[in-house]
Amino acid sequence: MSDTLPIAEARAHFDSLVLRASSARERITLTDHGRPAAVLINPQELAELEDALALAQYQARQAPGTVETVPHDQVRARLGLARRRRT
């Protein structure tokens, strides 16, 4: 379930809105002048959304033809490591 409230109204009920978001896993959208300004969600739900996004980004990078590589010398240079001498 989700609910939408103006910020001014949400101020008066903030403690109960946080409780609803955290325990009932409701999404509470706060609006400012009728436009969405923020969303209260359960921290676990946020973590799940972030994990899903990270997985989708990883899968997109691994798609055929999209793998980016960096030569070893460039990596060492970016890390400020001296070039190895061959012996």
PyMOL Python script that loads the backbone (N, CA, C, O; Angstrom):
from pymol import cmd

cmd.read_pdbstr("""\
ATOM      1  N   MET A   1       0.844  -1.174   0.000  1.00  0.00           N
ATOM      2  CA  MET A   1       0.000   0.000   0.000  1.00  0.00           C
ATOM      3  C   MET A   1       0.894   1.244   0.000  1.00  0.00           C
ATOM      4  O   MET A   1       2.002   1.225   0.535  1.00  0.00           O
ATOM      5  N   SER A   2       0.410   2.284  -0.587  1.00  0.00           N
ATOM      6  CA  SER A   2       1.141   3.544  -0.565  1.00  0.00           C
ATOM      7  C   SER A   2       0.176   4.679  -0.275  1.00  0.00           C
ATOM      8  O   SER A   2      -1.034   4.570  -0.470  1.00  0.00           O
ATOM      9  N   ASP A   3       0.753   5.764   0.196  1.00  0.00           N
ATOM     10  CA  ASP A   3      -0.054   6.925   0.552  1.00  0.00           C
ATOM     11  C   ASP A   3       0.703   8.159   0.098  1.00  0.00           C
ATOM     12  O   ASP A   3       1.932   8.142   0.019  1.00  0.00           O
ATOM     13  N   THR A   4      -0.018   9.224  -0.201  1.00  0.00           N
ATOM     14  CA  THR A   4       0.600  10.481  -0.612  1.00  0.00           C
ATOM     15  C   THR A   4       0.050  11.595   0.257  1.00  0.00           C
ATOM     16  O   THR A   4      -1.162  11.755   0.406  1.00  0.00           O
ATOM     17  N   LEU A   5       0.985  12.375   0.836  1.00  0.00           N
ATOM     18  CA  LEU A   5       0.581  13.462   1.722  1.00  0.00           C
ATOM     19  C   LEU A   5       1.409  14.701   1.456  1.00  0.00           C
ATOM     20  O   LEU A   5       2.582  14.594   1.100  1.00  0.00           O
ATOM     21  N   PRO A   6       0.821  15.877   1.621  1.00  0.00           N
ATOM     22  CA  PRO A   6       1.617  17.100   1.560  1.00  0.00           C
ATOM     23  C   PRO A   6       2.577  17.134   2.759  1.00  0.00           C
ATOM     24  O   PRO A   6       2.261  16.614   3.829  1.00  0.00           O
ATOM     25  N   ILE A   7       3.729  17.740   2.572  1.00  0.00           N
ATOM     26  CA  ILE A   7       4.723  17.823   3.643  1.00  0.00           C
ATOM     27  C   ILE A   7       4.125  18.450   4.897  1.00  0.00           C
ATOM     28  O   ILE A   7       4.372  17.971   6.004  1.00  0.00           O
ATOM     29  N   ALA A   8       3.344  19.514   4.740  1.00  0.00           N
ATOM     30  CA  ALA A   8       2.756  20.189   5.897  1.00  0.00           C
ATOM     31  C   ALA A   8       1.892  19.235   6.717  1.00  0.00           C
ATOM     32  O   ALA A   8       1.933  19.268   7.947  1.00  0.00           O
ATOM     33  N   GLU A   9       1.120  18.396   6.057  1.00  0.00           N
ATOM     34  CA  GLU A   9       0.283  17.425   6.767  1.00  0.00           C
ATOM     35  C   GLU A   9       1.131  16.308   7.367  1.00  0.00           C
ATOM     36  O   GLU A   9       0.840  15.822   8.460  1.00  0.00           O
ATOM     37  N   ALA A  10       2.175  15.904   6.654  1.00  0.00           N
ATOM     38  CA  ALA A  10       3.045  14.830   7.128  1.00  0.00           C
ATOM     39  C   ALA A  10       3.755  15.211   8.420  1.00  0.00           C
ATOM     40  O   ALA A  10       4.007  14.354   9.267  1.00  0.00           O
ATOM     41  N   ARG A  11       4.076  16.484   8.576  1.00  0.00           N
ATOM     42  CA  ARG A  11       4.756  16.944   9.808  1.00  0.00           C
ATOM     43  C   ARG A  11       3.953  16.575  11.056  1.00  0.00           C
ATOM     44  O   ARG A  11       4.518  16.164  12.070  1.00  0.00           O
ATOM     45  N   ALA A  12       2.665  16.722  10.973  1.00  0.00           N
ATOM     46  CA  ALA A  12       1.803  16.463  12.122  1.00  0.00           C
ATOM     47  C   ALA A  12       1.704  14.976  12.460  1.00  0.00           C
ATOM     48  O   ALA A  12       1.360  14.616  13.585  1.00  0.00           O
ATOM     49  N   HIS A  13       2.002  14.119  11.495  1.00  0.00           N
ATOM     50  CA  HIS A  13       1.852  12.663  11.688  1.00  0.00           C
ATOM     51  C   HIS A  13       3.154  11.918  11.410  1.00  0.00           C
ATOM     52  O   HIS A  13       3.140  10.723  11.116  1.00  0.00           O
ATOM     53  N   PHE A  14       4.271  12.622  11.503  1.00  0.00           N
ATOM     54  CA  PHE A  14       5.537  12.048  11.057  1.00  0.00           C
ATOM     55  C   PHE A  14       5.867  10.735  11.769  1.00  0.00           C
ATOM     56  O   PHE A  14       6.293   9.780  11.120  1.00  0.00           O
ATOM     57  N   ASP A  15       5.680  10.668  13.091  1.00  0.00           N
ATOM     58  CA  ASP A  15       6.017   9.446  13.827  1.00  0.00           C
ATOM     59  C   ASP A  15       5.208   8.247  13.346  1.00  0.00           C
ATOM     60  O   ASP A  15       5.749   7.151  13.202  1.00  0.00           O
ATOM     61  N   SER A  16       3.933   8.445  13.102  1.00  0.00           N
ATOM     62  CA  SER A  16       3.108   7.320  12.633  1.00  0.00           C
ATOM     63  C   SER A  16       3.438   6.962  11.182  1.00  0.00           C
ATOM     64  O   SER A  16       3.354   5.794  10.801  1.00  0.00           O
ATOM     65  N   LEU A  17       3.812   7.953  10.373  1.00  0.00           N
ATOM     66  CA  LEU A  17       4.193   7.660   8.989  1.00  0.00           C
ATOM     67  C   LEU A  17       5.477   6.830   8.945  1.00  0.00           C
ATOM     68  O   LEU A  17       5.589   5.886   8.163  1.00  0.00           O
ATOM     69  N   VAL A  18       6.439   7.191   9.788  1.00  0.00           N
ATOM     70  CA  VAL A  18       7.685   6.418   9.849  1.00  0.00           C
ATOM     71  C   VAL A  18       7.389   4.992  10.304  1.00  0.00           C
ATOM     72  O   VAL A  18       7.938   4.040   9.749  1.00  0.00           O
ATOM     73  N   LEU A  19       6.537   4.837  11.295  1.00  0.00           N
ATOM     74  CA  LEU A  19       6.163   3.510  11.778  1.00  0.00           C
ATOM     75  C   LEU A  19       5.504   2.694  10.670  1.00  0.00           C
ATOM     76  O   LEU A  19       5.809   1.514  10.500  1.00  0.00           O
ATOM     77  N   ARG A  20       4.606   3.317   9.921  1.00  0.00           N
ATOM     78  CA  ARG A  20       3.948   2.615   8.811  1.00  0.00           C
ATOM     79  C   ARG A  20       4.959   2.181   7.756  1.00  0.00           C
ATOM     80  O   ARG A  20       4.886   1.065   7.240  1.00  0.00           O
ATOM     81  N   ALA A  21       5.904   3.066   7.436  1.00  0.00           N
ATOM     82  CA  ALA A  21       6.908   2.732   6.424  1.00  0.00           C
ATOM     83  C   ALA A  21       7.824   1.618   6.919  1.00  0.00           C
ATOM     84  O   ALA A  21       8.176   0.716   6.159  1.00  0.00           O
ATOM     85  N   SER A  22       8.207   1.679   8.186  1.00  0.00           N
ATOM     86  CA  SER A  22       9.164   0.703   8.687  1.00  0.00           C
ATOM     87  C   SER A  22       8.541  -0.654   8.996  1.00  0.00           C
ATOM     88  O   SER A  22       9.128  -1.687   8.670  1.00  0.00           O
ATOM     89  N   SER A  23       7.379  -0.672   9.610  1.00  0.00           N
ATOM     90  CA  SER A  23       6.803  -1.958  10.020  1.00  0.00           C
ATOM     91  C   SER A  23       5.845  -2.550   8.993  1.00  0.00           C
ATOM     92  O   SER A  23       5.833  -3.764   8.789  1.00  0.00           O
ATOM     93  N   ALA A  24       5.062  -1.728   8.359  1.00  0.00           N
ATOM     94  CA  ALA A  24       4.081  -2.233   7.390  1.00  0.00           C
ATOM     95  C   ALA A  24       4.625  -2.226   5.961  1.00  0.00           C
ATOM     96  O   ALA A  24       3.942  -2.648   5.028  1.00  0.00           O
ATOM     97  N   ARG A  25       5.879  -1.735   5.795  1.00  0.00           N
ATOM     98  CA  ARG A  25       6.519  -1.663   4.475  1.00  0.00           C
ATOM     99  C   ARG A  25       5.680  -0.861   3.473  1.00  0.00           C
ATOM    100  O   ARG A  25       5.636  -1.175   2.284  1.00  0.00           O
ATOM    101  N   GLU A  26       5.023   0.171   3.982  1.00  0.00           N
ATOM    102  CA  GLU A  26       4.276   1.071   3.105  1.00  0.00           C
ATOM    103  C   GLU A  26       5.236   2.099   2.523  1.00  0.00           C
ATOM    104  O   GLU A  26       6.238   2.453   3.144  1.00  0.00           O
ATOM    105  N   ARG A  27       4.922   2.567   1.340  1.00  0.00           N
ATOM    106  CA  ARG A  27       5.653   3.687   0.743  1.00  0.00           C
ATOM    107  C   ARG A  27       4.800   4.929   0.936  1.00  0.00           C
ATOM    108  O   ARG A  27       3.645   4.984   0.513  1.00  0.00           O
ATOM    109  N   ILE A  28       5.393   5.924   1.583  1.00  0.00           N
ATOM    110  CA  ILE A  28       4.693   7.169   1.851  1.00  0.00           C
ATOM    111  C   ILE A  28       5.365   8.268   1.031  1.00  0.00           C
ATOM    112  O   ILE A  28       6.527   8.599   1.261  1.00  0.00           O
ATOM    113  N   THR A  29       4.633   8.826   0.082  1.00  0.00           N
ATOM    114  CA  THR A  29       5.168   9.900  -0.755  1.00  0.00           C
ATOM    115  C   THR A  29       4.781  11.239  -0.152  1.00  0.00           C
ATOM    116  O   THR A  29       3.611  11.492   0.137  1.00  0.00           O
ATOM    117  N   LEU A  30       5.786  12.100   0.036  1.00  0.00           N
ATOM    118  CA  LEU A  30       5.548  13.444   0.556  1.00  0.00           C
ATOM    119  C   LEU A  30       5.617  14.422  -0.615  1.00  0.00           C
ATOM    120  O   LEU A  30       6.540  14.373  -1.428  1.00  0.00           O
ATOM    121  N   THR A  31       4.645  15.293  -0.684  1.00  0.00           N
ATOM    122  CA  THR A  31       4.589  16.237  -1.805  1.00  0.00           C
ATOM    123  C   THR A  31       4.832  17.659  -1.328  1.00  0.00           C
ATOM    124  O   THR A  31       4.527  18.023  -0.193  1.00  0.00           O
ATOM    125  N   ASP A  32       5.385  18.443  -2.227  1.00  0.00           N
ATOM    126  CA  ASP A  32       5.613  19.865  -1.984  1.00  0.00           C
ATOM    127  C   ASP A  32       4.934  20.610  -3.126  1.00  0.00           C
ATOM    128  O   ASP A  32       5.347  20.502  -4.281  1.00  0.00           O
ATOM    129  N   HIS A  33       3.912  21.350  -2.802  1.00  0.00           N
ATOM    130  CA  HIS A  33       3.117  22.054  -3.818  1.00  0.00           C
ATOM    131  C   HIS A  33       2.595  21.083  -4.884  1.00  0.00           C
ATOM    132  O   HIS A  33       2.587  21.390  -6.075  1.00  0.00           O
ATOM    133  N   GLY A  34       2.164  19.913  -4.427  1.00  0.00           N
ATOM    134  CA  GLY A  34       1.554  18.928  -5.312  1.00  0.00           C
ATOM    135  C   GLY A  34       2.527  18.043  -6.073  1.00  0.00           C
ATOM    136  O   GLY A  34       2.106  17.129  -6.783  1.00  0.00           O
ATOM    137  N   ARG A  35       3.812  18.298  -5.936  1.00  0.00           N
ATOM    138  CA  ARG A  35       4.806  17.476  -6.646  1.00  0.00           C
ATOM    139  C   ARG A  35       5.545  16.573  -5.660  1.00  0.00           C
ATOM    140  O   ARG A  35       5.868  17.004  -4.553  1.00  0.00           O
ATOM    141  N   PRO A  36       5.817  15.319  -6.052  1.00  0.00           N
ATOM    142  CA  PRO A  36       6.567  14.427  -5.158  1.00  0.00           C
ATOM    143  C   PRO A  36       7.907  15.052  -4.777  1.00  0.00           C
ATOM    144  O   PRO A  36       8.655  15.519  -5.635  1.00  0.00           O
ATOM    145  N   ALA A  37       8.197  15.051  -3.466  1.00  0.00           N
ATOM    146  CA  ALA A  37       9.441  15.636  -2.972  1.00  0.00           C
ATOM    147  C   ALA A  37      10.311  14.596  -2.273  1.00  0.00           C
ATOM    148  O   ALA A  37      11.537  14.706  -2.289  1.00  0.00           O
ATOM    149  N   ALA A  38       9.692  13.590  -1.661  1.00  0.00           N
ATOM    150  CA  ALA A  38      10.437  12.559  -0.946  1.00  0.00           C
ATOM    151  C   ALA A  38       9.536  11.349  -0.753  1.00  0.00           C
ATOM    152  O   ALA A  38       8.313  11.432  -0.869  1.00  0.00           O
ATOM    153  N   VAL A  39      10.183  10.212  -0.452  1.00  0.00           N
ATOM    154  CA  VAL A  39       9.430   8.985  -0.202  1.00  0.00           C
ATOM    155  C   VAL A  39       9.995   8.324   1.042  1.00  0.00           C
ATOM    156  O   VAL A  39      11.208   8.155   1.165  1.00  0.00           O
ATOM    157  N   LEU A  40       9.118   7.949   1.963  1.00  0.00           N
ATOM    158  CA  LEU A  40       9.517   7.176   3.134  1.00  0.00           C
ATOM    159  C   LEU A  40       9.330   5.704   2.788  1.00  0.00           C
ATOM    160  O   LEU A  40       8.239   5.279   2.409  1.00  0.00           O
ATOM    161  N   ILE A  41      10.412   4.927   2.924  1.00  0.00           N
ATOM    162  CA  ILE A  41      10.314   3.485   2.687  1.00  0.00           C
ATOM    163  C   ILE A  41      11.092   2.751   3.763  1.00  0.00           C
ATOM    164  O   ILE A  41      11.931   3.335   4.449  1.00  0.00           O
ATOM    165  N   ASN A  42      10.809   1.478   3.903  1.00  0.00           N
ATOM    166  CA  ASN A  42      11.500   0.609   4.833  1.00  0.00           C
ATOM    167  C   ASN A  42      12.963   0.475   4.410  1.00  0.00           C
ATOM    168  O   ASN A  42      13.237   0.317   3.220  1.00  0.00           O
ATOM    169  N   PRO A  43      13.914   0.534   5.354  1.00  0.00           N
ATOM    170  CA  PRO A  43      15.332   0.424   4.993  1.00  0.00           C
ATOM    171  C   PRO A  43      15.657  -0.877   4.260  1.00  0.00           C
ATOM    172  O   PRO A  43      16.505  -0.885   3.369  1.00  0.00           O
ATOM    173  N   GLN A  44      15.000  -1.966   4.620  1.00  0.00           N
ATOM    174  CA  GLN A  44      15.252  -3.239   3.933  1.00  0.00           C
ATOM    175  C   GLN A  44      14.802  -3.158   2.477  1.00  0.00           C
ATOM    176  O   GLN A  44      15.465  -3.692   1.587  1.00  0.00           O
ATOM    177  N   GLU A  45      13.686  -2.497   2.238  1.00  0.00           N
ATOM    178  CA  GLU A  45      13.204  -2.328   0.869  1.00  0.00           C
ATOM    179  C   GLU A  45      14.189  -1.487   0.063  1.00  0.00           C
ATOM    180  O   GLU A  45      14.442  -1.775  -1.106  1.00  0.00           O
ATOM    181  N   LEU A  46      14.743  -0.454   0.683  1.00  0.00           N
ATOM    182  CA  LEU A  46      15.752   0.364   0.012  1.00  0.00           C
ATOM    183  C   LEU A  46      16.965  -0.486  -0.354  1.00  0.00           C
ATOM    184  O   LEU A  46      17.474  -0.389  -1.470  1.00  0.00           O
ATOM    185  N   ALA A  47      17.430  -1.315   0.575  1.00  0.00           N
ATOM    186  CA  ALA A  47      18.576  -2.185   0.307  1.00  0.00           C
ATOM    187  C   ALA A  47      18.271  -3.141  -0.846  1.00  0.00           C
ATOM    188  O   ALA A  47      19.128  -3.383  -1.695  1.00  0.00           O
ATOM    189  N   GLU A  48      17.061  -3.679  -0.877  1.00  0.00           N
ATOM    190  CA  GLU A  48      16.666  -4.589  -1.957  1.00  0.00           C
ATOM    191  C   GLU A  48      16.648  -3.861  -3.302  1.00  0.00           C
ATOM    192  O   GLU A  48      17.083  -4.412  -4.313  1.00  0.00           O
ATOM    193  N   LEU A  49      16.151  -2.635  -3.315  1.00  0.00           N
ATOM    194  CA  LEU A  49      16.136  -1.850  -4.553  1.00  0.00           C
ATOM    195  C   LEU A  49      17.552  -1.537  -5.025  1.00  0.00           C
ATOM    196  O   LEU A  49      17.845  -1.610  -6.219  1.00  0.00           O
ATOM    197  N   GLU A  50      18.437  -1.185  -4.075  1.00  0.00           N
ATOM    198  CA  GLU A  50      19.823  -0.893  -4.427  1.00  0.00           C
ATOM    199  C   GLU A  50      20.525  -2.138  -4.964  1.00  0.00           C
ATOM    200  O   GLU A  50      21.288  -2.056  -5.927  1.00  0.00           O
ATOM    201  N   ASP A  51      20.266  -3.296  -4.341  1.00  0.00           N
ATOM    202  CA  ASP A  51      20.856  -4.554  -4.813  1.00  0.00           C
ATOM    203  C   ASP A  51      20.374  -4.892  -6.219  1.00  0.00           C
ATOM    204  O   ASP A  51      21.162  -5.311  -7.067  1.00  0.00           O
ATOM    205  N   ALA A  52      19.076  -4.707  -6.463  1.00  0.00           N
ATOM    206  CA  ALA A  52      18.522  -4.994  -7.786  1.00  0.00           C
ATOM    207  C   ALA A  52      19.126  -4.082  -8.840  1.00  0.00           C
ATOM    208  O   ALA A  52      19.432  -4.523  -9.948  1.00  0.00           O
ATOM    209  N   LEU A  53      19.297  -2.813  -8.497  1.00  0.00           N
ATOM    210  CA  LEU A  53      19.905  -1.860  -9.428  1.00  0.00           C
ATOM    211  C   LEU A  53      21.358  -2.233  -9.706  1.00  0.00           C
ATOM    212  O   LEU A  53      21.791  -2.223 -10.858  1.00  0.00           O
ATOM    213  N   ALA A  54      22.109  -2.563  -8.660  1.00  0.00           N
ATOM    214  CA  ALA A  54      23.510  -2.949  -8.837  1.00  0.00           C
ATOM    215  C   ALA A  54      23.620  -4.190  -9.706  1.00  0.00           C
ATOM    216  O   ALA A  54      24.503  -4.265 -10.559  1.00  0.00           O
ATOM    217  N   LEU A  55      22.743  -5.163  -9.507  1.00  0.00           N
ATOM    218  CA  LEU A  55      22.756  -6.378 -10.325  1.00  0.00           C
ATOM    219  C   LEU A  55      22.439  -6.057 -11.779  1.00  0.00           C
ATOM    220  O   LEU A  55      23.098  -6.571 -12.683  1.00  0.00           O
ATOM    221  N   ALA A  56      21.443  -5.217 -12.014  1.00  0.00           N
ATOM    222  CA  ALA A  56      21.084  -4.835 -13.389  1.00  0.00           C
ATOM    223  C   ALA A  56      22.241  -4.107 -14.064  1.00  0.00           C
ATOM    224  O   ALA A  56      22.518  -4.344 -15.240  1.00  0.00           O
ATOM    225  N   GLN A  57      22.915  -3.230 -13.337  1.00  0.00           N
ATOM    226  CA  GLN A  57      24.060  -2.519 -13.907  1.00  0.00           C
ATOM    227  C   GLN A  57      25.195  -3.485 -14.219  1.00  0.00           C
ATOM    228  O   GLN A  57      25.841  -3.367 -15.260  1.00  0.00           O
ATOM    229  N   TYR A  58      25.442  -4.434 -13.330  1.00  0.00           N
ATOM    230  CA  TYR A  58      26.484  -5.442 -13.557  1.00  0.00           C
ATOM    231  C   TYR A  58      26.153  -6.272 -14.792  1.00  0.00           C
ATOM    232  O   TYR A  58      27.015  -6.495 -15.643  1.00  0.00           O
ATOM    233  N   GLN A  59      24.914  -6.725 -14.891  1.00  0.00           N
ATOM    234  CA  GLN A  59      24.510  -7.546 -16.034  1.00  0.00           C
ATOM    235  C   GLN A  59      24.629  -6.766 -17.336  1.00  0.00           C
ATOM    236  O   GLN A  59      25.004  -7.334 -18.361  1.00  0.00           O
ATOM    237  N   ALA A  60      24.315  -5.480 -17.311  1.00  0.00           N
ATOM    238  CA  ALA A  60      24.444  -4.656 -18.518  1.00  0.00           C
ATOM    239  C   ALA A  60      25.906  -4.544 -18.924  1.00  0.00           C
ATOM    240  O   ALA A  60      26.227  -4.579 -20.112  1.00  0.00           O
ATOM    241  N   ARG A  61      26.793  -4.409 -17.942  1.00  0.00           N
ATOM    242  CA  ARG A  61      28.227  -4.321 -18.255  1.00  0.00           C
ATOM    243  C   ARG A  61      28.765  -5.637 -18.798  1.00  0.00           C
ATOM    244  O   ARG A  61      29.724  -5.642 -19.571  1.00  0.00           O
ATOM    245  N   GLN A  62      28.155  -6.756 -18.400  1.00  0.00           N
ATOM    246  CA  GLN A  62      28.634  -8.068 -18.818  1.00  0.00           C
ATOM    247  C   GLN A  62      28.011  -8.549 -20.124  1.00  0.00           C
ATOM    248  O   GLN A  62      28.390  -9.597 -20.646  1.00  0.00           O
ATOM    249  N   ALA A  63      27.063  -7.790 -20.648  1.00  0.00           N
ATOM    250  CA  ALA A  63      26.404  -8.182 -21.897  1.00  0.00           C
ATOM    251  C   ALA A  63      27.447  -8.288 -23.010  1.00  0.00           C
ATOM    252  O   ALA A  63      28.423  -7.538 -23.019  1.00  0.00           O
ATOM    253  N   PRO A  64      27.246  -9.217 -23.949  1.00  0.00           N
ATOM    254  CA  PRO A  64      28.210  -9.387 -25.036  1.00  0.00           C
ATOM    255  C   PRO A  64      28.502  -8.063 -25.746  1.00  0.00           C
ATOM    256  O   PRO A  64      27.589  -7.319 -26.105  1.00  0.00           O
ATOM    257  N   GLY A  65      29.785  -7.789 -25.937  1.00  0.00           N
ATOM    258  CA  GLY A  65      30.197  -6.594 -26.658  1.00  0.00           C
ATOM    259  C   GLY A  65      30.279  -5.343 -25.815  1.00  0.00           C
ATOM    260  O   GLY A  65      30.590  -4.271 -26.336  1.00  0.00           O
ATOM    261  N   THR A  66      30.005  -5.450 -24.507  1.00  0.00           N
ATOM    262  CA  THR A  66      30.012  -4.245 -23.676  1.00  0.00           C
ATOM    263  C   THR A  66      31.087  -4.267 -22.592  1.00  0.00           C
ATOM    264  O   THR A  66      31.160  -3.350 -21.774  1.00  0.00           O
ATOM    265  N   VAL A  67      31.913  -5.298 -22.579  1.00  0.00           N
ATOM    266  CA  VAL A  67      32.939  -5.401 -21.545  1.00  0.00           C
ATOM    267  C   VAL A  67      34.045  -4.388 -21.825  1.00  0.00           C
ATOM    268  O   VAL A  67      34.616  -4.355 -22.915  1.00  0.00           O
ATOM    269  N   GLU A  68      34.332  -3.576 -20.832  1.00  0.00           N
ATOM    270  CA  GLU A  68      35.405  -2.597 -20.950  1.00  0.00           C
ATOM    271  C   GLU A  68      36.638  -3.147 -20.269  1.00  0.00           C
ATOM    272  O   GLU A  68      36.556  -3.690 -19.168  1.00  0.00           O
ATOM    273  N   THR A  69      37.768  -3.012 -20.912  1.00  0.00           N
ATOM    274  CA  THR A  69      39.011  -3.455 -20.303  1.00  0.00           C
ATOM    275  C   THR A  69      39.964  -2.279 -20.195  1.00  0.00           C
ATOM    276  O   THR A  69      39.868  -1.312 -20.950  1.00  0.00           O
ATOM    277  N   VAL A  70      40.880  -2.375 -19.252  1.00  0.00           N
ATOM    278  CA  VAL A  70      41.898  -1.353 -19.064  1.00  0.00           C
ATOM    279  C   VAL A  70      43.239  -2.075 -19.062  1.00  0.00           C
ATOM    280  O   VAL A  70      43.438  -3.003 -18.278  1.00  0.00           O
ATOM    281  N   PRO A  71      44.157  -1.664 -19.923  1.00  0.00           N
ATOM    282  CA  PRO A  71      45.461  -2.320 -19.941  1.00  0.00           C
ATOM    283  C   PRO A  71      46.165  -2.213 -18.594  1.00  0.00           C
ATOM    284  O   PRO A  71      46.001  -1.230 -17.870  1.00  0.00           O
ATOM    285  N   HIS A  72      46.951  -3.236 -18.269  1.00  0.00           N
ATOM    286  CA  HIS A  72      47.645  -3.320 -17.003  1.00  0.00           C
ATOM    287  C   HIS A  72      48.501  -2.079 -16.731  1.00  0.00           C
ATOM    288  O   HIS A  72      48.507  -1.568 -15.611  1.00  0.00           O
ATOM    289  N   ASP A  73      49.212  -1.598 -17.731  1.00  0.00           N
ATOM    290  CA  ASP A  73      50.055  -0.417 -17.552  1.00  0.00           C
ATOM    291  C   ASP A  73      49.227   0.802 -17.133  1.00  0.00           C
ATOM    292  O   ASP A  73      49.678   1.598 -16.308  1.00  0.00           O
ATOM    293  N   GLN A  74      48.034   0.955 -17.686  1.00  0.00           N
ATOM    294  CA  GLN A  74      47.179   2.085 -17.316  1.00  0.00           C
ATOM    295  C   GLN A  74      46.689   1.963 -15.877  1.00  0.00           C
ATOM    296  O   GLN A  74      46.592   2.958 -15.158  1.00  0.00           O
ATOM    297  N   VAL A  75      46.383   0.739 -15.467  1.00  0.00           N
ATOM    298  CA  VAL A  75      45.949   0.521 -14.084  1.00  0.00           C
ATOM    299  C   VAL A  75      47.068   0.903 -13.125  1.00  0.00           C
ATOM    300  O   VAL A  75      46.838   1.613 -12.146  1.00  0.00           O
ATOM    301  N   ARG A  76      48.271   0.435 -13.404  1.00  0.00           N
ATOM    302  CA  ARG A  76      49.414   0.755 -12.547  1.00  0.00           C
ATOM    303  C   ARG A  76      49.647   2.261 -12.517  1.00  0.00           C
ATOM    304  O   ARG A  76      49.938   2.820 -11.460  1.00  0.00           O
ATOM    305  N   ALA A  77      49.522   2.922 -13.662  1.00  0.00           N
ATOM    306  CA  ALA A  77      49.726   4.374 -13.713  1.00  0.00           C
ATOM    307  C   ALA A  77      48.654   5.103 -12.899  1.00  0.00           C
ATOM    308  O   ALA A  77      48.964   6.050 -12.176  1.00  0.00           O
ATOM    309  N   ARG A  78      47.397   4.667 -13.010  1.00  0.00           N
ATOM    310  CA  ARG A  78      46.310   5.300 -12.251  1.00  0.00           C
ATOM    311  C   ARG A  78      46.502   5.128 -10.750  1.00  0.00           C
ATOM    312  O   ARG A  78      46.107   5.988  -9.963  1.00  0.00           O
ATOM    313  N   LEU A  79      47.110   4.011 -10.360  1.00  0.00           N
ATOM    314  CA  LEU A  79      47.345   3.751  -8.948  1.00  0.00           C
ATOM    315  C   LEU A  79      48.644   4.364  -8.454  1.00  0.00           C
ATOM    316  O   LEU A  79      48.970   4.285  -7.269  1.00  0.00           O
ATOM    317  N   GLY A  80      49.379   4.973  -9.369  1.00  0.00           N
ATOM    318  CA  GLY A  80      50.633   5.613  -9.000  1.00  0.00           C
ATOM    319  C   GLY A  80      51.753   4.612  -8.731  1.00  0.00           C
ATOM    320  O   GLY A  80      52.692   4.905  -7.991  1.00  0.00           O
ATOM    321  N   LEU A  81      51.649   3.449  -9.326  1.00  0.00           N
ATOM    322  CA  LEU A  81      52.669   2.424  -9.142  1.00  0.00           C
ATOM    323  C   LEU A  81      53.687   2.482 -10.266  1.00  0.00           C
ATOM    324  O   LEU A  81      53.339   2.689 -11.428  1.00  0.00           O
ATOM    325  N   ALA A  82      54.922   2.302  -9.911  1.00  0.00           N
ATOM    326  CA  ALA A  82      55.984   2.328 -10.916  1.00  0.00           C
ATOM    327  C   ALA A  82      55.849   1.120 -11.841  1.00  0.00           C
ATOM    328  O   ALA A  82      55.338   0.067 -11.458  1.00  0.00           O
ATOM    329  N   ARG A  83      56.311   1.304 -13.032  1.00  0.00           N
ATOM    330  CA  ARG A  83      56.274   0.222 -14.009  1.00  0.00           C
ATOM    331  C   ARG A  83      57.301  -0.833 -13.606  1.00  0.00           C
ATOM    332  O   ARG A  83      58.429  -0.509 -13.234  1.00  0.00           O
ATOM    333  N   ARG A  84      56.901  -2.068 -13.683  1.00  0.00           N
ATOM    334  CA  ARG A  84      57.807  -3.156 -13.334  1.00  0.00           C
ATOM    335  C   ARG A  84      58.873  -3.331 -14.387  1.00  0.00           C
ATOM    336  O   ARG A  84      58.630  -3.189 -15.585  1.00  0.00           O
ATOM    337  N   ARG A  85      60.041  -3.637 -13.917  1.00  0.00           N
ATOM    338  CA  ARG A  85      61.124  -3.956 -14.851  1.00  0.00           C
ATOM    339  C   ARG A  85      61.109  -5.452 -15.107  1.00  0.00           C
ATOM    340  O   ARG A  85      60.919  -6.256 -14.195  1.00  0.00           O
ATOM    341  N   ARG A  86      61.305  -5.790 -16.313  1.00  0.00           N
ATOM    342  CA  ARG A  86      61.371  -7.223 -16.649  1.00  0.00           C
ATOM    343  C   ARG A  86      62.774  -7.707 -16.409  1.00  0.00           C
ATOM    344  O   ARG A  86      63.745  -7.057 -16.797  1.00  0.00           O
ATOM    345  N   THR A  87      62.878  -8.834 -15.778  1.00  0.00           N
ATOM    346  CA  THR A  87      64.193  -9.400 -15.501  1.00  0.00           C
ATOM    347  C   THR A  87      64.423 -10.678 -16.251  1.00  0.00           C
ATOM    348  O   THR A  87      65.487 -11.284 -16.126  1.00  0.00           O
TER     349      THR A  87
END
""", "prot")
cmd.dss("prot")
cmd.show_as("cartoon", "prot")
cmd.util.cbc("prot")
cmd.orient("prot")
